[in-house]
Amino acid sequence: MSDFNNWSQKGHAQDWLLFGDNLGEYLSLDETSLSNGELYTILTNKGAKGNKGAIVAIIKGTKAITVIAVINKLCVSRRETVKEVTVDMAGSMNLIAKKCFPKTEIVTDRFHVQKLAFEAVQEERIRLRWEIIAQENSKIEKSREFGEIYMPELLSNGDTERQLLARSRYLLFKSKSKWTPSQITREELLFERYPSVKKVYSLSQGLSYIFENNTNKNIARVKLAQWYNKVETPGFKSFNTISKTIQIHYETILNYFNNTSTNASAESFNAKIKAFRAQFRGVRDIPFFLYRLTKIYA
């Protein structure tokens, strides 16, 4: 019933699709999974706002040399009109953007930077939780030796220490202004008992504050330098790693403050693909799935 069999891109759809007419001045470059964890690189036009004309290219895999070869099929003069490409922190994505759009400004997505900080906070919380579980197991074993029933200490909000660390997961992702009254109580107990969690949370929120409250690139540069100094003081390994990662991507991260551009449009488009895939309970025929996808978004 469709014109799938006469589709001009059917022969290579499994490996790549290209829609040069959709090329715009502001692009997003990201990866997504279509079926069984098989990754595809997707280049989208932000100007289309996730609607028709959004897809510029879909290429199987994330290998830079393969993706570059496909995108470079577009004429150089068209590629040179691109002003900005937002990417995540993957080295391959940066390389693709540089090689395919040599005159564009590359922006590293701020949310990928912040995500690293959030993960570092959770790493410290989980480390402490394992310690508490191990201590609790030892106390249970000793109680059994003496024929006693182990009763864990209850804190003022009704949590045990183990529960306190487990139930603090979500509040550590949010700023203090968004905490509920019960979360404020839990936070006070958490930070009082585990100062290291308070330190890493403060570092994480400090990084978020720089992105959320600065629009001037030069001011942001100074603020990031001050943040580096704070990271070095506590000596947390994960945050030292984040600091080095930011230094590696320093200029492309600072480019965010020129137009406050993010890769949110790419993440939103990925969500649409997942919803489309879920609607049909998975992907059995990848070329036909891509055909239907491009009919809507290309």
C-alpha positions as CSV (number, residue, x, y, z in Angstrom):
1,M,0.0,0.0,0.0
2,S,3.0,2.3,0.6
3,D,5.7,3.3,-1.9
4,F,8.3,1.4,0.2
5,N,9.4,-0.8,-2.7
6,N,10.0,2.2,-4.9
7,W,11.8,4.2,-2.1
8,S,14.9,5.7,-3.6
9,Q,17.0,5.1,-0.4
10,K,15.8,1.5,0.2
11,G,19.0,-0.1,-1.2
12,H,21.2,1.4,1.5
13,A,18.6,2.2,4.2
14,Q,20.0,-0.5,6.5
15,D,23.4,1.3,6.6
16,W,22.6,5.0,6.0
17,L,20.0,7.6,5.1
18,L,20.7,11.1,4.0
19,F,18.3,14.1,3.6
20,G,20.5,17.0,2.4
21,D,17.5,19.4,2.0
22,N,16.9,19.3,5.8
23,L,20.4,20.7,6.6
24,G,20.0,23.8,8.8
25,E,22.3,26.3,10.6
26,Y,21.9,24.6,14.0
27,L,22.2,20.8,14.3
28,S,22.3,18.1,17.0
29,L,24.4,15.0,16.8
30,D,23.6,12.0,18.9
31,E,23.3,8.2,19.0
32,T,20.2,6.0,19.6
33,S,19.4,2.3,19.7
34,L,16.8,1.0,17.2
35,S,16.8,-2.8,17.9
36,N,18.7,-5.2,20.2
37,G,21.1,-2.5,21.3
38,E,22.2,-1.7,17.7
39,L,23.4,1.9,17.7
40,Y,22.7,4.5,15.0
41,T,24.1,8.0,14.7
42,I,21.5,10.6,14.0
43,L,22.0,14.1,12.8
44,T,19.0,16.4,13.3
45,N,18.0,20.0,12.4
46,K,17.0,22.0,15.4
47,G,15.0,24.4,13.3
48,A,12.5,21.7,12.5
49,K,11.6,21.4,16.3
50,G,11.3,17.6,16.1
51,N,8.7,17.7,13.3
52,K,8.9,17.1,9.5
53,G,12.3,18.0,8.2
54,A,14.1,17.1,11.4
55,I,16.2,14.2,10.2
56,V,19.3,15.1,8.2
57,A,21.1,11.8,8.5
58,I,20.8,8.3,10.1
59,I,23.9,6.2,9.9
60,K,24.4,2.7,11.3
61,G,27.1,2.6,14.0
62,T,29.0,5.3,15.8
63,K,32.4,4.8,14.1
64,A,33.6,8.2,13.2
65,I,35.2,7.3,9.8
66,T,31.9,5.6,8.6
67,V,29.7,8.5,9.8
68,I,32.0,11.1,8.3
69,A,32.0,9.4,4.9
70,V,28.2,9.5,4.7
71,I,27.7,13.1,5.8
72,N,30.5,14.2,3.5
73,K,28.3,13.1,0.6
74,L,26.6,16.5,1.1
75,C,28.3,19.3,-0.8
76,V,30.9,21.3,1.0
77,S,29.2,24.7,0.4
78,R,26.0,23.4,2.1
79,R,28.0,22.0,5.1
80,E,29.8,25.3,5.5
81,T,26.5,27.1,6.1
82,V,26.1,25.3,9.5
83,K,26.8,27.6,12.4
84,E,26.6,25.3,15.4
85,V,26.5,21.6,16.2
86,T,25.7,20.3,19.7
87,V,27.3,17.0,20.8
88,D,27.7,14.8,23.9
89,M,31.1,14.2,25.4
90,A,32.0,11.2,23.2
91,G,35.3,11.8,21.3
92,S,33.8,10.3,18.1
93,M,31.0,12.8,18.0
94,N,33.4,15.7,18.4
95,L,35.6,14.3,15.6
96,I,32.5,13.9,13.3
97,A,31.4,17.5,13.9
98,K,34.9,18.8,13.2
99,K,35.5,16.9,10.0
100,C,32.1,17.3,8.5
101,F,31.5,20.9,9.5
102,P,34.9,22.6,9.7
103,K,33.6,26.2,10.0
104,T,31.0,25.5,12.7
105,E,31.1,26.1,16.4
106,I,30.9,22.8,18.4
107,V,29.0,22.9,21.7
108,T,29.4,20.1,24.3
109,D,26.0,19.5,25.9
110,R,25.9,20.9,29.5
111,F,23.5,18.1,30.7
112,H,26.1,15.4,29.9
113,V,28.6,17.4,32.0
114,Q,26.2,17.7,34.9
115,K,25.2,14.1,34.6
116,L,28.8,13.1,35.5
117,A,28.6,15.2,38.6
118,F,25.3,13.6,39.6
119,E,26.7,10.2,39.1
120,A,29.7,11.1,41.3
121,V,27.4,12.1,44.1
122,Q,25.5,8.8,43.8
123,E,28.7,6.9,43.8
124,E,29.6,8.3,47.2
125,R,26.1,7.5,48.6
126,I,26.3,3.9,47.3
127,R,29.8,3.5,48.7
128,L,28.5,4.5,52.2
129,R,25.4,2.3,51.8
130,W,27.5,-0.8,51.2
131,E,29.6,0.0,54.3
132,I,26.4,0.3,56.4
133,I,25.1,-3.0,55.0
134,A,28.3,-4.7,55.9
135,Q,28.3,-3.3,59.4
136,E,24.6,-4.3,59.8
137,N,25.4,-7.9,58.7
138,S,28.2,-8.1,61.3
139,K,25.8,-6.9,64.0
140,I,23.1,-9.4,63.0
141,E,25.7,-12.3,63.1
142,K,26.9,-11.2,66.6
143,S,23.3,-11.0,67.8
144,R,22.6,-14.5,66.6
145,E,25.6,-15.8,68.5
146,F,24.2,-14.5,71.7
147,G,20.6,-15.6,70.9
148,E,19.4,-12.0,70.6
149,I,17.3,-10.3,68.0
150,Y,19.0,-7.4,66.2
151,M,17.1,-4.1,66.2
152,P,18.6,-1.4,64.0
153,E,18.7,2.2,65.3
154,L,15.8,4.3,64.2
155,L,16.5,7.9,63.4
156,S,14.1,10.8,64.2
157,N,12.3,10.5,60.9
158,G,11.7,6.8,61.3
159,D,14.5,5.7,58.9
160,T,17.3,3.3,59.7
161,E,20.8,4.4,58.5
162,R,20.5,1.9,55.6
163,Q,17.1,3.3,54.7
164,L,18.4,6.9,55.0
165,L,21.0,6.3,52.4
166,A,18.7,4.4,50.1
167,R,15.8,6.9,50.3
168,S,18.1,9.9,49.7
169,R,18.8,9.0,46.1
170,Y,16.3,11.3,44.5
171,L,16.8,14.3,46.7
172,L,20.5,14.4,45.8
173,F,19.5,14.9,42.1
174,K,17.6,18.1,43.0
175,S,18.4,21.5,44.2
176,K,17.5,22.4,47.8
177,S,14.7,24.7,46.6
178,K,12.9,21.7,45.2
179,W,13.0,19.5,48.3
180,T,9.8,18.6,50.1
181,P,9.5,19.0,53.9
182,S,10.2,15.3,54.4
183,Q,13.2,15.5,52.1
184,I,14.6,18.5,54.0
185,T,14.4,16.5,57.3
186,R,16.1,13.5,55.6
187,E,18.8,15.8,54.1
188,E,19.6,17.2,57.5
189,L,20.1,13.8,59.0
190,L,22.1,12.6,56.0
191,F,24.5,15.5,55.9
192,E,24.9,15.5,59.7
193,R,25.9,11.8,59.7
194,Y,27.8,11.7,56.3
195,P,29.7,15.0,55.7
196,S,31.3,13.5,52.6
197,V,27.9,13.3,50.9
198,K,27.3,17.0,51.8
199,K,30.6,17.9,50.2
200,V,30.0,16.1,46.9
201,Y,26.4,17.3,46.7
202,S,27.7,20.9,47.2
203,L,30.3,20.4,44.4
204,S,27.6,19.0,42.1
205,Q,25.2,21.9,42.7
206,G,28.0,24.4,42.3
207,L,28.6,23.1,38.8
208,S,24.9,23.3,38.0
209,Y,24.7,26.8,39.3
210,I,27.4,27.9,36.9
211,F,25.4,26.7,33.9
212,E,22.1,28.0,35.2
213,N,23.1,31.5,36.3
214,N,25.7,32.6,33.7
215,T,25.3,33.8,30.1
216,N,28.6,35.5,29.8
217,K,31.4,33.2,28.5
218,N,34.2,35.1,30.2
219,I,32.5,35.1,33.6
220,A,31.7,31.4,33.2
221,R,35.4,30.7,32.5
222,V,36.3,32.4,35.8
223,K,33.5,30.5,37.7
224,L,34.7,27.2,36.3
225,A,38.3,27.9,37.4
226,Q,37.0,28.7,40.9
227,W,35.1,25.4,40.9
228,Y,38.3,23.5,39.9
229,N,40.0,24.8,43.1
230,K,37.1,23.6,45.2
231,V,37.3,20.1,43.6
232,E,41.0,19.8,44.4
233,T,40.5,20.5,48.1
234,P,38.3,17.6,49.2
235,G,40.2,15.1,47.1
236,F,37.3,13.0,45.8
237,K,38.6,10.8,43.0
238,S,35.4,11.0,40.9
239,F,35.3,14.8,40.9
240,N,39.0,15.0,40.1
241,T,38.2,12.9,37.0
242,I,35.2,15.2,36.1
243,S,37.5,18.2,36.5
244,K,40.0,16.7,34.0
245,T,37.2,15.7,31.6
246,I,36.0,19.3,31.6
247,Q,39.5,20.6,31.0
248,I,39.7,18.3,27.9
249,H,36.4,19.6,26.5
250,Y,37.0,23.1,28.0
251,E,36.4,25.3,24.9
252,T,33.4,23.3,23.5
253,I,31.8,23.4,27.0
254,L,32.3,27.2,27.2
255,N,30.7,27.5,23.8
256,Y,27.4,26.7,25.5
257,F,27.4,30.2,27.0
258,N,27.3,31.9,23.6
259,N,23.7,30.8,22.8
260,T,23.0,28.5,25.8
261,S,22.5,25.7,23.3
262,T,22.0,22.1,24.5
263,N,21.4,18.7,23.0
264,A,17.9,18.6,24.4
265,S,16.4,18.5,20.9
266,A,18.3,15.3,20.1
267,E,17.3,13.7,23.4
268,S,13.7,14.6,22.7
269,F,13.9,13.1,19.2
270,N,15.4,9.9,20.7
271,A,12.4,9.7,23.0
272,K,10.1,10.0,20.0
273,I,11.9,7.1,18.3
274,K,11.6,5.0,21.4
275,A,7.9,5.7,21.6
276,F,7.4,4.9,17.9
277,R,9.3,1.6,18.4
278,A,7.3,0.7,21.5
279,Q,4.1,1.3,19.7
280,F,5.0,-1.4,17.3
281,R,6.5,-3.7,20.0
282,G,10.0,-3.5,18.7
283,V,11.7,-3.4,15.3
284,R,11.6,-6.6,13.1
285,D,12.3,-4.9,9.7
286,I,14.8,-2.1,10.2
287,P,14.7,-0.7,6.6
288,F,10.8,-0.5,6.8
289,F,10.9,1.0,10.3
290,L,13.3,3.7,9.0
291,Y,11.1,4.3,6.0
292,R,8.1,4.9,8.3
293,L,10.2,7.1,10.6
294,T,11.6,9.2,7.7
295,K,8.1,9.6,6.2
296,I,7.1,11.4,9.4
297,Y,10.3,13.2,10.4
298,A,12.3,13.6,7.2
